[in-house]
Amino acid sequence: MAPKGGKHPKPSARRSWTRSACCYGSTSRATRCTACRRSPARREAMADQTAIEWTADNITRFVFKRGAMVSGKKAERWAISSPEDPLRWRKPRHVELRSDLFHEDVPDEWIDKVFAVMALAPRHTFQVLTKRPKRMRGYFHARRDGDPWAEAADYIADLCGMEDHAVVLEPSDIPLPNVWLGTSVEDQPTADERIPHLLETPAAVRFVSAEPLLGPVDLNNIHRSQGEYIDALWCEETTEDDQLFGGATIDWVIAGGESGPGARPMHPEWARSLRDQCAAAEVPFFLKQWGAWALGSDLHYDKNTACVDRSGRTVPAPARASDFPTDATRSGGWSWMRRVGKSRAVRLLDGVEHNGMPEVAAR
């Protein structure tokens, strides 16, 4: 697949397929999800009502089990919907899984059923995003032959009354051509930690979601181990002793700022850097949003104004402009930002809307 820019799917062609929407419980800097922002009492009530008892019937329904929390953590909020929903959608759609399918509490057998649905619905394109690419890599390497998916596909097809589905998966069929796999990163440390695992995972399309972007990310210099660095955007040469990546690269990069209460601003240089890295490597770049903050001006500042430097240090607007740091100028790496809310922050970067998407062969 040539990683050139394609068209962004029309809104009517996009659907979300929530398998296990939850507070990720991640230790990364990006933990301000909707579930986490709810009150402790609300989170506990949600957990009591939505914990899962894993049974053979999970494929069609979830079994409520009151008085329990998933792994005793914050509200793991699982969607109450049938996993075979995409099989009912007749028109081809770009489907986003709005959850972390590779969360520690999701059994491999459940993941098998999700991928079986994807195999049964080749007309759709599925976009799978995780903060746990290490588990994703291990899962795929343990299922190189595709047998668990084929068995799960037979079960789902029989359950849904599908005749002559003929899902026979050979090792050459993995990865599925209609499944895109990605990992989210927030800054250089999370990129160094997660992207090597993504590159070791077989996928038709690999993508990185730098959202919320909370620091600079250099995809051309991903720290691998023991002082070794890899370029995630350009093909790596491999030897007999190094077959981990096999020339794998990132096919698509998404960037976006943070939104919601307590959102931190995204420095424009971080987004510009990713844009320029992608342009040099001919990798499509998609700027999803600025988040709660938009570019501001030192000519107008109030309580909704702040300065952020390239390292992410943010200084709220003081009563007087003279109270800002003496180096708080654009030449000093600072950028004026203004909190306007997600709905008012346009998606323009230097006057351009970036909607790059990977091009895939027609199926």
C-alpha positions as CSV (number, residue, x, y, z in Angstrom):
1,M,0.0,0.0,0.0
2,A,1.4,3.4,-1.0
3,P,1.0,5.7,2.0
4,K,-0.5,8.6,0.1
5,G,-3.3,10.9,1.1
6,G,-6.8,9.8,0.5
7,K,-10.2,11.3,1.1
8,H,-11.8,11.6,4.5
9,P,-15.0,9.5,4.7
10,K,-18.2,11.5,4.6
11,P,-19.9,11.9,7.9
12,S,-22.8,9.7,6.8
13,A,-20.3,6.9,6.0
14,R,-18.7,6.9,9.5
15,R,-20.1,4.8,12.4
16,S,-18.8,4.1,15.9
17,W,-18.9,0.6,17.2
18,T,-18.6,0.7,20.9
19,R,-17.3,-2.6,22.2
20,S,-16.0,-1.8,25.7
21,A,-16.0,1.9,26.1
22,C,-14.3,2.8,29.4
23,C,-12.0,4.8,31.5
24,Y,-8.7,3.5,30.2
25,G,-7.1,3.3,33.6
26,S,-3.9,4.2,31.9
27,T,-0.9,5.7,33.7
28,S,-0.1,8.1,30.9
29,R,-0.6,11.8,30.9
30,A,-3.8,11.5,28.9
31,T,-6.2,10.2,31.5
32,R,-8.9,12.9,31.5
33,C,-11.6,10.8,29.8
34,T,-15.3,11.4,30.3
35,A,-15.7,8.5,32.8
36,C,-12.9,9.8,35.0
37,R,-14.5,13.2,35.2
38,R,-17.6,11.9,36.7
39,S,-18.1,12.0,40.5
40,P,-16.8,9.1,42.5
41,A,-20.3,8.1,43.5
42,R,-21.4,8.1,39.8
43,R,-18.4,6.1,38.8
44,E,-19.2,3.5,41.5
45,A,-22.8,3.3,40.5
46,M,-21.9,2.8,36.9
47,A,-19.4,0.1,37.8
48,D,-22.1,-1.7,39.9
49,Q,-24.5,-1.7,37.0
50,T,-22.2,-2.6,34.1
51,A,-19.6,-5.1,35.3
52,I,-19.5,-8.1,33.0
53,E,-19.8,-11.8,33.8
54,W,-18.1,-13.5,30.9
55,T,-20.3,-16.3,29.5
56,A,-20.8,-18.0,26.2
57,D,-23.9,-15.7,25.7
58,N,-21.8,-12.6,25.7
59,I,-21.8,-12.5,22.0
60,T,-25.4,-11.4,22.0
61,R,-25.9,-9.8,25.4
62,F,-24.0,-8.7,28.5
63,V,-25.0,-10.2,31.8
64,F,-25.4,-7.5,34.5
65,K,-23.7,-8.4,37.7
66,R,-24.5,-5.9,40.4
67,G,-22.3,-5.0,43.3
68,A,-19.0,-5.5,41.5
69,M,-16.4,-3.4,39.8
70,V,-14.3,-4.6,36.9
71,S,-10.9,-5.5,38.5
72,G,-11.8,-3.2,41.4
73,K,-10.8,-0.2,39.3
74,K,-12.5,3.0,38.3
75,A,-15.8,2.6,36.4
76,E,-15.0,0.2,33.6
77,R,-18.0,1.2,31.5
78,W,-19.0,-1.5,29.0
79,A,-21.5,-0.8,26.2
80,I,-24.7,-2.7,26.2
81,S,-25.0,-3.5,22.5
82,S,-24.6,-6.6,20.3
83,P,-21.2,-7.1,18.8
84,E,-22.7,-8.3,15.5
85,D,-24.1,-4.8,14.8
86,P,-21.8,-4.2,11.8
87,L,-23.2,-7.3,10.1
88,R,-26.5,-5.5,9.9
89,W,-25.1,-2.4,8.2
90,R,-25.6,-3.0,4.5
91,K,-23.7,0.0,3.0
92,P,-19.9,0.1,3.4
93,R,-18.8,2.2,6.3
94,H,-15.7,3.4,8.1
95,V,-16.2,2.0,11.6
96,E,-14.3,3.4,14.6
97,L,-14.1,1.2,17.7
98,R,-14.7,3.8,20.4
99,S,-13.0,1.7,23.1
100,D,-9.7,0.0,24.0
101,L,-10.2,-3.5,22.7
102,F,-6.9,-4.6,24.2
103,H,-7.7,-3.6,27.8
104,E,-6.3,-6.0,30.3
105,D,-9.8,-7.1,31.4
106,V,-11.0,-8.1,27.9
107,P,-10.5,-11.9,27.4
108,D,-8.8,-13.0,24.2
109,E,-11.9,-15.1,23.3
110,W,-13.9,-11.9,23.2
111,I,-11.3,-10.2,21.0
112,D,-11.5,-13.2,18.7
113,K,-15.3,-12.6,18.3
114,V,-14.7,-9.0,17.5
115,F,-12.2,-9.8,14.8
116,A,-14.4,-12.5,13.5
117,V,-17.1,-9.9,12.9
118,M,-14.6,-7.8,11.0
119,A,-13.7,-10.9,8.9
120,L,-17.4,-11.5,8.2
121,A,-17.9,-7.8,7.1
122,P,-15.2,-7.1,4.5
123,R,-17.3,-4.3,3.1
124,H,-16.5,-2.1,6.1
125,T,-13.2,-0.6,7.2
126,F,-12.5,-1.0,10.9
127,Q,-10.3,1.4,12.8
128,V,-8.9,0.0,16.1
129,L,-7.1,2.3,18.5
130,T,-5.4,1.1,21.7
131,K,-3.1,2.5,24.4
132,R,-1.9,-1.1,24.9
133,P,-0.1,-2.0,21.7
134,K,2.2,-4.4,23.6
135,R,-0.8,-6.7,24.3
136,M,-2.1,-6.2,20.8
137,R,1.3,-7.4,19.4
138,G,1.3,-10.4,21.6
139,Y,-2.3,-11.2,20.7
140,F,-1.6,-11.2,17.0
141,H,1.6,-13.2,17.2
142,A,-0.3,-15.9,19.2
143,R,-3.0,-16.0,16.4
144,R,-0.9,-16.2,13.3
145,D,-2.9,-19.0,11.8
146,G,-6.3,-17.3,12.3
147,D,-8.0,-20.5,13.6
148,P,-9.6,-18.8,16.6
149,W,-11.1,-16.1,14.3
150,A,-12.5,-18.7,12.0
151,E,-14.1,-20.7,14.8
152,A,-15.6,-17.5,16.3
153,A,-16.9,-16.5,12.8
154,D,-18.7,-19.8,12.5
155,Y,-20.3,-19.3,15.8
156,I,-21.4,-15.7,15.0
157,A,-22.6,-16.6,11.5
158,D,-24.8,-19.5,12.9
159,L,-26.1,-17.2,15.6
160,C,-27.1,-14.5,13.1
161,G,-28.5,-17.0,10.6
162,M,-25.9,-16.3,8.0
163,E,-25.7,-19.0,5.4
164,D,-22.8,-19.8,3.2
165,H,-20.6,-17.3,5.0
166,A,-17.5,-19.5,4.1
167,V,-15.0,-17.8,6.4
168,V,-11.8,-19.7,5.9
169,L,-8.8,-17.9,7.2
170,E,-5.3,-18.9,6.1
171,P,-2.1,-17.5,7.5
172,S,-1.8,-15.4,4.4
173,D,-5.1,-13.7,5.2
174,I,-3.6,-12.1,8.3
175,P,-3.7,-9.2,8.6
176,L,-7.3,-8.5,7.6
177,P,-7.2,-6.0,4.7
178,N,-10.2,-4.1,6.1
179,V,-8.7,-3.5,9.6
180,W,-6.5,-0.6,10.6
181,L,-4.6,-0.8,13.8
182,G,-3.2,2.2,15.7
183,T,-1.9,3.4,19.0
184,S,-2.3,6.7,20.8
185,V,0.6,8.8,22.0
186,E,0.7,12.0,23.9
187,D,4.4,12.9,23.9
188,Q,7.8,11.5,23.1
189,P,8.0,9.0,26.0
190,T,4.7,7.4,25.1
191,A,5.7,7.4,21.4
192,D,9.0,5.6,22.3
193,E,7.1,3.1,24.5
194,R,4.2,2.2,22.1
195,I,5.2,2.7,18.5
196,P,7.8,-0.1,18.4
197,H,5.1,-2.5,19.5
198,L,2.7,-1.2,16.8
199,L,5.4,-1.7,14.1
200,E,5.8,-5.3,15.2
201,T,2.1,-5.9,14.8
202,P,0.8,-7.2,11.4
203,A,-1.7,-4.7,10.0
204,A,-3.0,-3.6,6.6
205,V,-2.7,0.0,7.9
206,R,-0.8,1.2,10.9
207,F,-1.7,4.6,12.4
208,V,-0.7,6.9,15.3
209,S,-3.2,9.1,17.1
210,A,-1.3,11.9,18.7
211,E,-4.3,13.1,20.7
212,P,-4.3,14.8,23.0
213,L,-0.9,16.0,21.9
214,L,0.8,17.2,25.1
215,G,4.4,17.5,23.9
216,P,6.6,17.3,20.9
217,V,6.9,14.0,19.1
218,D,9.6,13.1,16.6
219,L,8.5,10.1,14.6
220,N,11.8,10.0,12.8
221,N,13.6,9.2,16.0
222,I,11.8,6.7,18.1
223,H,13.9,5.3,20.9
224,R,13.9,1.6,20.6
225,S,16.3,0.3,23.3
226,Q,19.8,0.7,24.5
227,G,20.4,3.9,22.6
228,E,19.0,2.6,19.3
229,Y,16.6,4.7,17.4
230,I,14.2,3.9,14.5
231,D,12.5,6.0,11.9
232,A,8.8,5.1,12.1
233,L,7.9,7.0,8.9
234,W,10.6,5.6,6.6
235,C,11.3,2.0,5.7
236,E,13.7,0.3,8.0
237,E,16.3,-1.9,6.5
238,T,16.4,-5.3,8.2
239,T,18.9,-8.1,8.5
240,E,18.7,-11.8,9.4
241,D,19.3,-10.8,13.0
242,D,16.6,-8.1,13.0
243,Q,13.3,-9.2,11.6
244,L,11.1,-7.4,14.1
245,F,9.9,-4.6,12.0
246,G,10.4,-6.0,8.5
247,G,10.2,-2.6,6.9
248,A,7.0,-1.6,8.7
249,T,6.2,2.1,8.9
250,I,3.4,4.3,10.1
251,D,0.8,4.8,7.3
252,W,-1.3,7.6,8.9
253,V,-0.8,10.2,11.6
254,I,-3.7,11.9,13.5
255,A,-3.1,14.9,15.8
256,G,-5.4,16.8,18.1
257,G,-5.5,19.0,21.2
258,E,-7.2,18.2,24.5
259,S,-10.7,19.2,25.4
260,G,-12.9,19.1,28.4
261,P,-12.4,20.5,32.0
262,G,-8.8,21.2,32.8
263,A,-7.7,20.8,29.1
264,R,-4.1,21.7,28.4
265,P,-3.2,23.7,25.3
266,M,-1.4,22.1,22.3
267,H,1.5,24.2,21.2
268,P,1.2,24.9,17.4
269,E,4.8,23.9,16.8
270,W,4.0,20.3,17.9
271,A,1.3,20.0,15.3
272,R,3.5,21.8,12.6
273,S,6.3,19.3,13.3
274,L,4.1,16.3,12.8
275,R,2.7,17.9,9.7
276,D,6.1,18.5,8.2
277,Q,7.4,15.0,9.2
278,C,4.5,13.5,7.4
279,A,4.9,15.7,4.3
280,A,8.5,14.7,4.0
281,A,7.7,11.0,4.2
282,E,4.5,11.3,2.0
283,V,2.4,10.0,4.9
284,P,-1.2,11.4,5.2
285,F,-1.7,13.8,8.1
286,F,-5.1,14.5,9.7
287,L,-5.5,17.4,12.2
288,K,-8.6,16.4,14.1
289,Q,-9.1,19.3,16.4
290,W,-7.3,22.0,18.4
291,G,-9.3,21.0,21.5
292,A,-10.4,23.6,24.0
293,W,-7.6,26.0,23.0
294,A,-7.1,28.0,19.8
295,L,-4.3,30.3,18.8
296,G,-4.5,33.6,20.6
297,S,-2.8,37.0,20.5
298,D,-0.8,39.1,22.9
299,L,-3.0,42.0,21.8
300,H,-6.0,40.6,23.6
301,Y,-5.7,38.6,26.9
302,D,-7.9,37.8,29.8
303,K,-8.6,34.9,32.2
304,N,-9.1,32.6,29.1
305,T,-5.6,33.4,27.8
306,A,-2.4,31.6,28.5
307,C,1.1,31.2,27.1
308,V,2.6,27.8,26.4
309,D,6.2,27.0,25.5
310,R,7.6,24.2,23.4
311,S,8.1,22.0,26.4
312,G,4.5,22.3,27.4
313,R,5.0,24.8,30.3
314,T,1.8,26.8,30.5
315,V,1.5,30.2,32.2
316,P,-2.1,31.5,32.7
317,A,-2.8,35.1,31.9
318,P,-1.9,37.4,34.8
319,A,-3.5,40.8,35.6
320,R,-0.8,42.6,33.6
321,A,1.1,41.7,30.5
322,S,4.3,42.7,32.2
323,D,3.8,39.8,34.7
324,F,4.4,37.2,31.9
325,P,7.9,35.6,31.7
326,T,10.4,37.9,30.1
327,D,11.0,35.3,27.3
328,A,7.3,34.8,26.6
329,T,7.6,35.8,23.0
330,R,7.2,33.8,19.8
331,S,10.9,34.0,19.2
332,G,11.4,32.5,22.6
333,G,9.3,29.5,21.7
334,W,6.2,30.7,23.5
335,S,2.7,30.7,21.8
336,W,-0.3,32.7,23.0
337,M,-3.3,30.5,23.3
338,R,-6.9,31.3,24.1
339,R,-9.5,29.0,25.6
340,V,-12.6,29.1,23.3
341,G,-14.0,25.7,23.6
342,K,-13.8,22.7,21.3
343,S,-16.8,23.8,19.1
344,R,-15.3,27.2,18.4
345,A,-11.7,26.1,17.8
346,V,-11.5,25.7,14.0
347,R,-9.4,22.9,12.5
348,L,-7.1,25.1,10.6
349,L,-3.3,24.9,10.9
350,D,-1.6,27.9,9.3
351,G,-4.8,28.5,7.3
352,V,-5.0,24.9,6.0
353,E,-7.4,22.2,7.0
354,H,-5.6,18.8,7.0
355,N,-7.8,15.8,6.1
356,G,-5.2,13.3,5.0
357,M,-6.3,9.6,4.9
358,P,-4.6,6.5,3.8
359,E,-5.4,5.1,0.3
360,V,-6.3,1.5,0.3
361,A,-6.9,-0.9,-2.6
362,A,-10.6,-1.3,-3.5
363,R,-12.1,-4.5,-2.1
